[in-house]
Amino acid sequence: MQRRLFSTGRRLLSHENPLGLPRSGAPPQIPRMQRGLPKKQNIRDVKHVVAVSSAKGGVGKSTIAVNLALSLARLGHRTGILDTDIFGPSIPTLLNLSGEPRLTEDNRLIPLQNYGLPSMSMGYLVPESSPVVWRGLMVQKALQQLLFSVAWPSLDILILDLPPGTGDVQLTITQSIHLSGALIVSTPQDLSLKDAIRGVEMFKKVDVKILGMVQNMSVFRCEACGHEQHIFGTDGVKQKCEELGIKLLGDVPLHARICDDADGGRPTVVAEPESERAAAFRGIAERVADEVG
């Protein structure tokens, strides 16, 4: 196609890429220091860091993240969870925790703990009813403190509950710390899968290992008659994993108890540890542990 040029009398304007954005959506491949990117660091006293992402809200990512962390802890791994959603933190509700963390002598935040799982979240630092109305620089500063100013006990694995999207927070995390991998949560619905694919591609662009995908809300089974109904479609995530050549880490059914227990601050793994639903989370945890070694 021939490029269309418009004359203003002084210069020619090209309408082919007016903002000059990279064609692939990725930053130009310039050395890290020249791009002003931070040097990647390890989080103190943490061996492995795994990001749980969805790139779309409302698919149960935080519920998956907290049940994954609790399952890993019950498998014998020293596990913690960090809520990196500055604007809409969910971990305080899911773990039934509140109150401001105490500080160590060197001014590091001491994680709050419930069910044997140490955790940190912006929700502990800001009142629940107070919105976080910050611009980007303040968000970046808060995120750096959450990443590097928490006094974690010695951990085998730290689960990061990422906010929806593929923006500033995700880029700051992937450029600031060494991640052992990332898993993507999606429902089988096409609308969710389209965003999930963006999440997969984002992690590929920043050279983060994709551990696999989790299919959430896959099937609803009537407890009265046993009839199964695929509310959001059938095996959409499984099919997408096959297309992309990545692993399906697990399949979590759609069940009212998962939602009710989460809202009540007693995640499924704690509330009904012998249930089929808890077994699904356990299976995901075993596969994640194997993937990160």
ABEGO torsion letter per residue (X at the ends): XBBBBBBAGABBBBAABAAGBBAAGBBBBBBAAAAGBBBBBBBBGBABBBBBBAGBBGAGAAAAAAAAAAAAAAAGBBBBBBBABAABBAAAAAAGBBEBBBBBAAGBBBBBBBGGBBBBBAAAABBAABBBBBBAAAAAAAAAAAAAABBBBBBABBBBBBBBEABAAAAAAAAABBBAEBBBBBBABAAAAAAAAAAAAAAAAAGBBBAEBBBBGABBBBAAAGBBBBAAEBGAAAAAAAAAGBBBAEBBBBBAAAAAAAAAGBBAAAABAABAAAAAAAAAAAAAAAAAX
